[in-house]
Amino acid sequence: MARNKEVLLLLLDVGPSMHYVLPEVEKVCSMLVQKKLIYNKYDEVGIVLFGTEDTDNELTTEVGGYQHVVVLRNTKVVDGDIVEALQQLPRGTNGGDFLDAVIVAMDMLIKKFGDTNKGKKRICLITNAQCSIKDPYEGSKEEQVTTIAKQMTAHGMRMESIIVRGKLSQDENKEIMDENDRLLNIFSKETSTRLLYVEDPISLFGALKTRNITPVTVFRGDLELSPKLRIKVMVYKKTQEEKFPTLKKYSDKAPQSDKFATHEVKIDYEYKSSDDPDKVIPPDQRIKGYRYGPQIVPISTAEWDVVKFKPEKGVKLLGFTDSSNVLRHQYMKEVYVFIAETGNTKAGLAVSSLARAMKEMNKVAILRCVWKNGQGNVVIGVLTPNVSDRENVPDSFYFNVLPFAEDVREFQFPSFTNFPASCQPNQQQLESAANFIKMLDLAPDGEKEVLLPDFTPNPVLARFYHYLDLKSKHPDAAVPPLDYTLRKITEPETDLVLQNQSVIDSFRRSFELQGNPLKKPRRLLREKVSDEEGKENITAPATNLIEYTSIKVEKIGDSTPVQDFEAMISRRDSPDWVLKAINDMKNKIFDMVEDSHEGDNYTKAVECLVALRKGCILEQEPNQFNNFLKHLCNFCQEKNLQSFCEYLATKRLTLIPKTEAIDSDVTDEEARSFLVKSESKSD
């Protein structure tokens, strides 16, 4: 058996006490096989049921016993038949003896693979462990379980146990459950595998790990604390985002009779000369070109290699700081784990000493990391101590990537104190809002956390795998509705809403809903009507009013430039609209000032400047406005339009200082003195 291939035996309890949760067991096991069909299509899966009415296994025929254990599917390469079998599990009529099922599963694996330890052999037990285990012929149950666990280790088998227990009734025998828990703990310790207890179907979906990813070192080398002090460490990825599988293009051009057709679509590109379209340019005569304005600048691979930054591999300490100085929301990307080099006692002692000292002093370390030679980017991150409370687990560090200054964008929100007293919330409203927010906490004080991350599946991915399996069998199948169990993750918990109905009602009563008092921007289509005296009247009939809410503005017009600018800058269908709106407004203001006759456009130009200033603050582009205003004042002095600068001084329109936008390069003093300087220059 190949080393990267896994053989999985599902031991499923179908006894009467498990009937209520079997629909969820069917779903989670089906999803496991569906994912294996995508990621591990050469893995093998078998199904063993216990607690059934019938008996069907080889051990019963050979040596007797092992009643009510059925081998539903022998181990074979995953296919659609296994998915269908898991979606229609029979309901048993007898109590399930999980130890008999474990022995039957071990016998199946030993007969198939012998004594070899190659490959991955896994047994997954799903039960509630509420039925008693038969006494052995010799010795105690604990001794029997210990012997079985040692045999599993000797044959390279691992067993994980998932115990499903909801709210227990008075009829349940606690002594039997306690005894079974002790036996399962022996399996967990002897085979170094997981023993999980879940209380609801949602946790069951997340408890069964469908993909086992072998950890690979990101870095092996020295953690350099100083030029003379280094610790040998190994760095692994602790977490990783699970993404959608890579979907490749499929070709149906191959004949159906060809069993070896891959149906892959291969794309070849040919580069031809613009002078001679029939001439193909070979790879050694091609060079990449990059646009620089209207020109295209060719840069060869050799030139790229010369200017490319190539840092040396290494992890260096920059310094220590209090843990309170590094905020949780600043963590980026995945989490890494630093451990001492395997088998290096001195390194293990050094890592443990450093971690415990940092933990005691409440410190974290800032590191500069280059995981491999030639890496294009340098990573700056925080090293947090992880002190273990178990003897067989060494101390380690968690590493999180931190953002650079250009990666951080501080969003400024106005304070309630800026609003009039009539618009500020009263004490009752503040308390109602605080209680409403507290109600939404998934980890309230003194209560168990809801939707634990380790046991909560991704509903989007789970639905995708289910629909992919459905489409493979029925190509015209429509997207099915979201499963009830997965819907509980995405929708509010009904019981939680009912328990806090008084909080919701109080919040609703405290805030009265009113219509939006803001003016809706309208465009007036003006028409000139001459009366008997030859005067021009501007009319705005109601039929010609166009609301901006139903129109996507793409340019700034002459009639309502402020409203056009606000509509453009608020568009979110593309990030380019913000810069386009700012640049268009700059051009519009220039045109107004330059085409002004005796200051007739100054008022409108200032209104546009005010709107531009507000927009640049909201979109965190203060330098755009500051540079433009300076350029505009210089332009007015060159074109003998000093009257506009004087008009600006009367309106007290200043540059955007740092107090209004953190990205600004202008101080408060520079902003206050700008108009004074401009006015003095104009004098």
VENLINPE-V982948 format. One record per helix or strand of 2 or more residues. SS is the DSSP state (~ for helix, > for strand). FROM is the first residue (numbers start at 1). TO is the last residue. If there is no record, write none. Layout:
ss->SS from->FROM to->TO
ss->SS from->FROM to->TO
This chain:
ss->> from->6 to->13
ss->~ from->16 to->18
ss->~ from->22 to->39
ss->> from->44 to->50
ss->~ from->58 to->63
ss->> from->69 to->77
ss->~ from->80 to->86
ss->~ from->98 to->113
ss->> from->120 to->127
ss->~ from->141 to->154
ss->> from->157 to->164
ss->~ from->174 to->191
ss->> from->195 to->198
ss->~ from->201 to->207
ss->> from->217 to->226
ss->> from->229 to->237
ss->~ from->283 to->285
ss->> from->288 to->292
ss->> from->295 to->299
ss->~ from->301 to->307
ss->> from->314 to->322
ss->~ from->323 to->325
ss->~ from->328 to->330
ss->> from->331 to->340
ss->~ from->345 to->361
ss->> from->363 to->370
ss->> from->379 to->386
ss->> from->396 to->402
ss->~ from->405 to->407
ss->~ from->416 to->418
ss->~ from->421 to->423
ss->~ from->427 to->439
ss->~ from->453 to->455
ss->~ from->459 to->473
ss->~ from->484 to->490
ss->~ from->494 to->499
ss->~ from->501 to->510
ss->> from->522 to->523
ss->> from->527 to->530
ss->> from->536 to->539
ss->~ from->542 to->544
ss->> from->546 to->547
ss->~ from->548 to->550
ss->~ from->561 to->569
ss->~ from->576 to->594
ss->~ from->602 to->618
ss->~ from->622 to->638
ss->~ from->642 to->651
ss->~ from->668 to->682
